[in-house]
């Protein structure tokens, strides 16, 4: 299991390096098929709406945090945790499976139009949002280095992890790859209910080359 920080600017390079090092025969990703289709079909139109609204906000004198804008575009785009393994899979001829729950993605993405409404962008893209990735790094460090859990592991996460671990188990039986790599948000490495336990995974936080459990 390779744990990533969603939206991190260094993530694509780090994940690509880890995939080359791990040399998997199959890859699964914490991304649903619904989420994949949604971004492929609507991503460009959504980004154009954001650009238009941002242009208006700047004309009105609002300061725009470019880092926050970049994170928003990365959320609308296909995420690096899919594009990196997609490129690896094409290069090495291995299968790639998006295996997250469609229901979860459908619910979250149903709010996309609301998220990119001008009034909400004015809040989301203000300089106060600048520390989001830094906060993720800080929470990850607290957990991996100190054992301090500063984030909620929700029932929704448990249901998704149960679904994904079950799907991986089925893939292992059907395809019998010598090495399967699962890519997920770093919080899923916590797995307090041991949903991935039967798979006996090796867990790696890709943003710290020294960390592995």
C-alpha positions in Angstrom: 0.0 0.0 0.0 1.4 3.4 -1.0 -0.1 6.2 1.0 -0.2 9.7 -0.6 -1.2 13.2 0.3 -4.0 14.1 -2.0 -3.2 17.2 -4.1 0.4 17.4 -3.1 2.6 19.1 -5.8 5.4 16.6 -5.3 3.1 13.6 -5.3 3.3 12.6 -9.0 7.1 12.4 -9.1 7.3 10.6 -5.8 4.6 8.1 -6.7 6.2 7.5 -10.1 9.5 6.8 -8.4 7.9 4.4 -5.9 6.1 2.5 -8.6 9.2 2.0 -10.6 10.9 0.8 -7.4 8.1 -1.6 -6.4 7.6 -2.9 -10.0 4.0 -4.1 -9.5 2.3 -6.6 -11.7 -1.1 -5.0 -11.0 -2.2 -1.7 -9.5 -5.4 -0.7 -7.7 -6.3 3.0 -6.9 -8.5 4.7 -4.4 -10.6 6.2 -7.2 -14.0 5.1 -8.3 -15.0 4.4 -11.9 -17.7 7.0 -11.5 -15.2 9.6 -10.4 -13.0 8.7 -13.3 -15.8 9.1 -15.8 -17.0 12.3 -14.2 -13.6 14.0 -14.5 -13.0 12.8 -18.0 -16.3 14.1 -19.3 -16.8 17.3 -17.2 -13.4 18.3 -16.0 -12.5 20.9 -18.7 -15.9 22.6 -18.6 -15.7 22.9 -14.8 -12.2 24.4 -15.0 -13.4 26.9 -17.5 -16.2 28.0 -15.1 -13.6 28.4 -12.3 -11.3 30.5 -14.6 -14.2 32.8 -15.4 -15.3 33.2 -11.8 -11.7 33.8 -10.7 -11.3 36.5 -13.4 -14.3 38.3 -12.0 -13.1 38.0 -8.4 -9.7 39.4 -9.3 -11.4 42.3 -11.2 -13.2 43.0 -8.0 -10.0 43.2 -6.1 -10.0 39.9 -4.3 -6.6 38.4 -3.6 -6.5 34.8 -5.0 -4.3 32.2 -3.4 -2.7 30.5 -6.4 -1.8 27.4 -4.3 -5.5 27.0 -3.3 -6.5 27.5 -7.0 -4.0 24.8 -8.0 -5.5 22.4 -5.4 -8.9 23.0 -6.8 -7.8 22.3 -10.3 -6.1 19.2 -9.1 -9.3 18.0 -7.5 -11.2 18.6 -10.8 -8.5 17.0 -12.9 -7.6 13.4 -12.9 -5.5 13.1 -9.7 -1.8 12.2 -9.8 -2.6 9.0 -7.9 -4.4 7.9 -11.0 -2.2 9.5 -13.8 1.1 8.2 -12.3 -0.1 4.5 -12.2 -1.8 5.0 -15.6 1.5 6.0 -17.1 3.3 3.1 -15.4 0.6 0.6 -16.5 0.9 1.8 -20.1 4.7 1.6 -20.1 4.9 -1.8 -18.5 1.7 -3.5 -19.7 0.1 -4.1 -16.3 -3.6 -3.8 -15.4 -4.8 -0.8 -13.4 -8.1 -0.9 -11.4 -10.0 2.0 -9.9 -11.8 0.4 -7.0 -13.3 3.0 -4.7 -17.1 3.1 -4.1 -19.1 4.8 -6.8 -21.7 5.8 -4.2 -19.1 7.8 -2.3 -17.8 9.6 -5.4 -21.3 10.3 -6.7 -22.3 12.0 -3.4 -19.1 14.1 -3.2 -19.1 15.2 -6.8 -22.8 16.1 -6.8 -21.6 19.1 -4.8 -19.1 20.3 -7.4 -21.3 23.0 -8.9 -21.9 24.4 -5.5 -18.2 24.3 -4.7 -17.2 26.3 -7.7 -20.0 28.9 -7.3 -18.4 32.4 -7.2 -19.4 33.1 -3.6 -17.8 29.9 -2.4 -14.7 30.4 -4.5 -14.2 33.8 -2.8 -13.9 31.9 0.5 -12.0 28.8 -0.7 -9.4 30.7 -2.7 -8.7 33.4 -0.1 -5.1 33.4 1.3 -6.4 31.7 4.5 -6.5 28.4 2.6 -2.8 28.4 2.0 -1.9 25.9 4.8 -4.0 22.9 3.6 -1.2 20.7 2.3 1.0 21.8 5.2 -1.7 20.7 7.6 -1.9 17.3 5.9 1.9 16.9 6.2 1.7 17.9 9.9 -1.1 15.4 10.7 0.8 12.7 8.8 4.0 13.4 10.8 2.1 13.3 14.1 0.6 9.9 13.2 3.6 8.2 11.7 6.3 9.6 14.0 4.4 10.1 17.3 1.5 7.7 17.0 -0.9 10.7 17.5 -4.1 10.4 15.6 -5.1 14.0 14.7 -7.7 13.1 12.1 -11.0 11.3 12.2 -11.3 7.8 10.8 -14.9 7.8 9.9 -17.5 5.0 9.3 -17.5 6.0 5.7 -13.8 5.4 5.4 -14.2 2.0 7.1 -16.9 1.0 4.6 -14.7 2.1 1.7 -11.7 0.3 3.0 -13.7 -2.9 3.5 -15.0 -2.6 0.0 -11.5 -1.9 -1.5 -9.8 -4.7 0.5 -12.4 -7.1 -0.6 -12.0 -6.1 -4.2 -8.2 -6.5 -3.9 -8.6 -10.0 -2.4 -10.8 -11.0 -5.4 -8.3 -9.6 -7.8 -5.5 -11.5 -6.2 -7.5 -14.7 -6.6 -8.5 -14.1 -10.2 -5.3 -12.6 -11.5 -2.7 -14.0 -9.1 -0.2 -11.1 -9.7 3.2 -11.6 -8.1 3.0 -8.1 -6.6 -0.1 -5.9 -6.4 0.2 -2.2 -5.3 -2.7 -0.3 -3.8 -2.5 3.5 -3.9 -4.6 5.4 -1.4 -4.7 8.5 0.8 -2.3 8.2 3.7 -5.1 8.1 6.3 -6.1 4.7 5.0 -2.8 3.3 6.1 -4.1 3.7 9.7 -6.8 1.0 9.2 -7.8 0.9 12.9 -10.3 -2.0 12.2 -7.7 -4.0 10.3 -9.8 -4.2 7.1 -6.6 -4.8 5.1 -5.1 -7.2 7.7 -5.9 -10.4 5.8 -3.9 -9.1 2.9 -0.8 -8.6 5.0 0.2 -5.4 3.2 3.5 -3.6 3.4 2.5 0.1 4.0 4.6 3.0 2.7 4.1 6.7 3.2 5.6 8.0 0.0 6.4 11.4 1.3 8.9 10.0 3.7 11.5 7.7 2.1 12.5 6.4 5.5 9.0 5.4 6.5 7.6 1.9 6.0 5.4 -0.3 8.2 
